Each structure stands twice: as structure tokens, then as C-alpha cells.
């Protein structure tokens, strides 16, 4: 299969994908040339982006802050939700303290954070 070999080719592929998106929709047959081109270019772009623009694993503090934002929780409310004191929760958010297994379990269950993220395990 063809590959995108440089940034210039990547930008050209992205421009072509944007053009094809106006021609292809959910009703477009899978044997349509525009559909096939879009599918092939999309696969090539994903492969290039995975190699050149990898997305790192988020750290636990950032994920906790995101979940607090999404759930509209204050630090005090989040601490109460996972069953620890606000002071201890503050230490957790500042990186001064690692979660115990009990706290890690509560973070996962109460805030809906993946156990792999809480335990810093790559999946």
C-alpha cells in the first residue's frame, strides 16, 4: 500500500480528504470512486499521524481535572465523592501524593476514570 512520506504529501492528502468529504456521505455506495479514494487516503493519513504525531498517554492529574470539569465538581466535592479529605485530594492533584489502591479504585468507580489510567498502565 502507498504511504505518505513527508509533510507536504500529508498536507496534500488532508486537502484532498476535505474536498472528498463534500462528495461522500452515508448514502454513497462503497464502490463509488470518491468513497474508495476517501477510504484509502484516510487509512494513509492515520498511519502517517500515528508515526509523526503520536498522542501520549494522559497523566492521572490531567484526567482527574478533566473529569472534575466535565462533572462540574469542585475539589471539595470531588474529594467527598471519592472518600478522602480535601487536603489529601489537593496533594493528589499537585502530584505530591500517589493514590492508594483504595483511592485508585474510587477514582475509577466514582469519576469513571479507566483503571489503566489510574494505575498508569499502558494498554
Beta strands, then each sheet from edge to edge (+ up, - down):
end
